[in-house]
Amino acid sequence: KQEVTQIPAALSVPEGENLVLNCSFTDSAIYNLQWFRQDPGKGLTSLLLIQSSQREQTSGRLNASLDKSSGRSTLYIAASQPGDSATYLCAVKITAGNKLTFGGGTRVLVKP
Amino acid sequence: NAGVTQTPKFRVLKTGQSMTLLCAQDMNHEYMYWYRQDPGMGLRLIHYSVGEGTTAKGEVPDGYNVSRLKKQNFLLGLESAAPSQTSVYFCASSYSGSSAKNIQYFGAGTRLSVL
Protein backbone atom coordinates (compact mmCIF):
# COMPACT_ATOMS: atom_id res chain seq x y z
CA LYS A 1 0.00 0.00 0.00
CA GLN A 2 1.35 3.40 -1.00
CA GLU A 3 2.04 5.71 1.91
CA VAL A 4 2.98 9.36 1.55
CA THR A 5 4.67 11.30 4.33
CA GLN A 6 5.44 14.99 4.69
CA ILE A 7 7.84 16.13 7.38
CA PRO A 8 7.77 18.56 9.09
CA ALA A 9 4.06 19.08 9.67
CA ALA A 10 4.65 22.80 10.21
CA LEU A 11 7.37 25.26 9.27
CA SER A 12 7.97 28.93 10.02
CA VAL A 13 10.51 31.06 8.17
CA PRO A 14 11.30 34.79 7.87
CA GLU A 15 10.38 36.54 4.65
CA GLY A 16 13.01 36.19 1.94
CA GLU A 17 14.29 32.82 3.04
CA ASN A 18 14.06 29.87 0.65
CA LEU A 19 11.53 27.20 1.56
CA VAL A 20 12.30 23.49 1.26
CA LEU A 21 9.36 21.11 1.63
CA ASN A 22 9.79 17.36 1.68
CA CYS A 23 7.60 14.51 0.51
CA SER A 24 8.42 10.81 0.69
CA PHE A 25 6.53 7.82 -0.68
CA THR A 26 6.93 4.10 -0.14
CA ASP A 27 6.18 2.65 -3.59
CA SER A 28 8.26 3.95 -6.49
CA ALA A 29 5.78 2.69 -9.12
CA ILE A 30 4.05 6.01 -9.65
CA TYR A 31 2.54 7.74 -12.68
CA ASN A 32 3.15 11.22 -11.39
CA LEU A 33 3.50 13.36 -8.31
CA GLN A 34 1.65 16.59 -7.68
CA TRP A 35 2.18 19.45 -5.29
CA PHE A 36 -0.89 21.36 -4.11
CA ARG A 37 -1.43 24.51 -2.12
CA GLN A 38 -4.33 24.84 0.30
CA ASP A 39 -5.32 28.13 1.91
CA PRO A 40 -7.35 28.07 5.14
CA GLY A 41 -10.98 27.19 4.47
CA LYS A 42 -10.32 26.74 0.78
CA GLY A 43 -9.88 23.91 -1.67
CA LEU A 44 -6.65 22.66 -3.20
CA THR A 45 -4.85 24.36 -6.05
CA SER A 46 -2.43 22.36 -8.17
CA LEU A 47 1.03 23.96 -8.25
CA LEU A 48 3.21 21.51 -10.13
CA LEU A 49 2.86 18.04 -11.64
CA ILE A 50 5.93 15.91 -12.27
CA GLN A 51 5.55 12.91 -14.50
CA SER A 52 7.35 9.73 -13.50
CA SER A 53 9.79 10.17 -16.40
CA GLN A 54 10.78 13.68 -15.26
CA ARG A 55 13.23 14.74 -12.60
CA GLU A 56 11.96 18.27 -12.01
CA GLN A 57 9.40 20.89 -12.90
CA THR A 58 9.61 24.65 -12.52
CA SER A 59 7.03 27.40 -12.37
CA GLY A 60 8.18 30.88 -11.42
CA ARG A 61 9.67 30.77 -7.92
CA LEU A 62 8.64 27.13 -7.51
CA ASN A 63 10.77 24.14 -8.37
CA ALA A 64 9.88 20.53 -7.63
CA SER A 65 12.25 17.60 -7.95
CA LEU A 66 11.47 13.91 -8.11
CA ASP A 67 13.73 10.98 -7.23
CA LYS A 68 11.67 7.85 -7.78
CA SER A 69 14.38 5.42 -6.73
CA SER A 70 14.63 6.96 -3.27
CA GLY A 71 10.90 7.73 -3.04
CA ARG A 72 11.35 11.45 -2.54
CA SER A 73 10.18 14.76 -3.89
CA THR A 74 11.18 18.23 -2.78
CA LEU A 75 9.38 21.49 -3.39
CA TYR A 76 11.58 24.58 -3.34
CA ILE A 77 10.07 28.04 -3.06
CA ALA A 78 12.62 30.77 -3.65
CA ALA A 79 12.61 34.09 -1.78
CA SER A 80 9.53 33.33 0.30
CA GLN A 81 6.83 35.97 0.78
CA PRO A 82 4.06 36.27 3.40
CA GLY A 83 1.61 35.36 0.63
CA ASP A 84 3.25 31.93 0.44
CA SER A 85 1.81 31.10 3.86
CA ALA A 86 -0.46 28.09 3.32
CA THR A 87 -0.52 24.32 3.66
CA TYR A 88 1.34 22.42 0.97
CA LEU A 89 0.35 18.88 0.12
CA CYS A 90 1.97 16.35 -2.14
CA ALA A 91 0.09 13.50 -3.76
CA VAL A 92 1.18 10.55 -5.87
CA LYS A 93 -0.78 8.86 -8.60
CA ILE A 94 -0.15 5.13 -8.56
CA THR A 95 0.45 3.17 -11.73
CA ALA A 96 -2.66 1.05 -11.37
CA GLY A 97 -5.87 3.01 -10.94
CA ASN A 98 -6.96 6.59 -10.79
CA LYS A 99 -6.38 7.38 -7.15
CA LEU A 100 -4.24 10.10 -5.68
CA THR A 101 -2.61 9.25 -2.37
CA PHE A 102 -1.98 12.35 -0.29
CA GLY A 103 0.52 13.24 2.35
CA GLY A 104 -0.62 14.96 5.52
CA GLY A 105 0.69 18.34 4.39
CA THR A 106 3.17 20.90 5.68
CA ARG A 107 1.73 24.10 7.12
CA VAL A 108 3.99 27.02 6.20
CA LEU A 109 4.10 30.44 7.85
CA VAL A 110 6.25 33.15 6.29
CA LYS A 111 6.80 35.98 8.77
CA PRO A 112 7.15 39.54 7.45
CA ASN B 1 -14.84 30.57 -14.32
CA ALA B 2 -16.92 28.36 -12.01
CA GLY B 3 -14.78 25.20 -12.18
CA VAL B 4 -15.89 22.82 -9.42
CA THR B 5 -18.72 24.02 -7.18
CA GLN B 6 -19.78 22.35 -3.96
CA THR B 7 -22.97 22.93 -2.03
CA PRO B 8 -23.56 23.47 0.81
CA LYS B 9 -20.42 25.07 2.24
CA PHE B 10 -21.33 24.27 5.85
CA ARG B 11 -23.73 21.87 7.50
CA VAL B 12 -24.46 20.63 11.01
CA LEU B 13 -26.30 17.33 11.41
CA LYS B 14 -27.53 15.29 14.32
CA THR B 15 -26.52 11.65 14.57
CA GLY B 16 -28.77 9.54 12.38
CA GLN B 17 -29.82 12.31 10.03
CA SER B 18 -29.26 12.05 6.30
CA MET B 19 -28.00 14.56 3.77
CA THR B 20 -26.66 14.89 0.25
CA LEU B 21 -23.65 16.91 -0.84
CA LEU B 22 -23.71 18.21 -4.38
CA CYS B 23 -20.72 18.68 -6.64
CA ALA B 24 -21.01 20.32 -10.05
CA GLN B 25 -18.28 20.88 -12.63
CA ASP B 26 -18.45 22.86 -15.86
CA MET B 27 -15.22 21.63 -17.48
CA ASN B 28 -16.73 18.60 -19.23
CA HIS B 29 -14.51 16.30 -17.16
CA GLU B 30 -15.10 12.58 -17.30
CA TYR B 31 -13.73 11.75 -13.86
CA MET B 32 -15.07 12.99 -10.54
CA TYR B 33 -13.96 12.24 -6.99
CA TRP B 34 -15.09 12.68 -3.40
CA TYR B 35 -12.46 13.03 -0.66
CA ARG B 36 -12.58 13.70 3.04
CA GLN B 37 -9.91 15.65 4.89
CA ASP B 38 -9.24 15.10 8.57
CA PRO B 39 -6.59 16.90 10.65
CA GLY B 40 -3.09 15.61 9.98
CA MET B 41 -4.31 12.83 7.65
CA GLY B 42 -4.30 14.50 4.26
CA LEU B 43 -7.14 13.68 1.89
CA ARG B 44 -8.63 10.19 1.59
CA LEU B 45 -10.67 9.06 -1.37
CA ILE B 46 -14.26 8.04 -0.55
CA HIS B 47 -15.75 7.24 -3.97
CA TYR B 48 -15.04 8.18 -7.53
CA SER B 49 -16.65 8.03 -10.95
CA VAL B 50 -15.06 7.48 -14.35
CA GLY B 51 -18.12 8.59 -16.29
CA GLU B 52 -21.84 9.23 -16.26
CA GLY B 53 -23.71 6.36 -14.66
CA THR B 54 -20.62 4.73 -13.13
CA THR B 55 -19.20 4.84 -9.61
CA ALA B 56 -16.48 3.00 -7.71
CA LYS B 57 -15.29 2.69 -4.12
CA GLY B 58 -12.23 4.48 -2.89
CA GLU B 59 -10.21 4.08 0.26
CA VAL B 60 -12.92 4.88 2.86
CA PRO B 61 -16.36 4.20 1.29
CA ASP B 62 -18.27 2.86 4.30
CA GLY B 63 -21.25 4.96 5.36
CA TYR B 64 -21.43 6.86 2.07
CA ASN B 65 -23.23 6.42 -1.22
CA VAL B 66 -22.77 8.28 -4.50
CA SER B 67 -24.56 8.81 -7.77
CA ARG B 68 -23.51 10.23 -11.15
CA LEU B 69 -26.74 10.61 -13.10
CA LYS B 70 -25.40 13.51 -15.13
CA LYS B 71 -21.84 14.01 -16.33
CA GLN B 72 -21.50 17.37 -14.64
CA ASN B 73 -22.86 16.32 -11.23
CA PHE B 74 -21.58 13.95 -8.56
CA LEU B 75 -23.64 13.48 -5.41
CA LEU B 76 -22.38 12.19 -2.07
CA GLY B 77 -24.99 10.86 0.35
CA LEU B 78 -24.89 10.08 4.03
CA GLU B 79 -27.84 7.88 4.90
CA SER B 80 -27.37 7.89 8.69
CA ALA B 81 -24.75 10.38 9.80
CA ALA B 82 -22.31 9.45 12.57
CA PRO B 83 -19.93 11.69 14.57
CA SER B 84 -17.00 9.92 12.84
CA GLN B 85 -18.17 11.53 9.60
CA THR B 86 -17.41 15.00 10.91
CA SER B 87 -14.89 16.22 8.37
CA VAL B 88 -14.25 18.52 5.46
CA TYR B 89 -15.41 17.01 2.18
CA PHE B 90 -13.81 17.91 -1.14
CA CYS B 91 -14.99 17.14 -4.62
CA ALA B 92 -12.58 17.06 -7.53
CA SER B 93 -12.77 16.44 -11.25
CA SER B 94 -10.33 15.64 -14.04
CA TYR B 95 -10.03 14.51 -17.62
CA SER B 96 -9.13 10.88 -18.15
CA GLY B 97 -7.73 9.56 -14.89
CA SER B 98 -5.22 7.33 -16.62
CA SER B 99 -3.16 10.09 -18.21
CA ALA B 100 0.20 10.84 -16.62
CA LYS B 101 -0.51 14.53 -17.20
CA ASN B 102 -3.86 14.42 -15.46
CA ILE B 103 -4.56 17.20 -12.97
CA GLN B 104 -7.43 17.13 -10.52
CA TYR B 105 -9.34 20.36 -9.92
CA PHE B 106 -10.86 20.81 -6.49
CA GLY B 107 -13.92 22.53 -5.10
CA ALA B 108 -13.80 24.78 -2.03
CA GLY B 109 -15.05 22.05 0.32
CA THR B 110 -18.02 21.35 2.58
CA ARG B 111 -17.50 21.49 6.34
CA LEU B 112 -19.74 18.93 8.00
CA SER B 113 -20.25 18.52 11.73
CA VAL B 114 -22.23 15.59 13.10
CA LEU B 115 -23.34 16.05 16.70
Interface residues (C-beta under 8 A of the other chain):
Chain A: V4 A9 Y31 N32 Q34 F36 G41 K42 G43 L44 T45 S46 L49 Q51 S52 S53 L89 A91 K93 G97 N98 K99 L100 F102 G103 G104 G105
Chain B: V4 Y31 G40 M41 G42 L43 R44 L45 Y48 V50 G58 E59 F90 A92 G97 S98 A100 K101 N102 I103 Q104 Y105 F106 G107 A108 G109
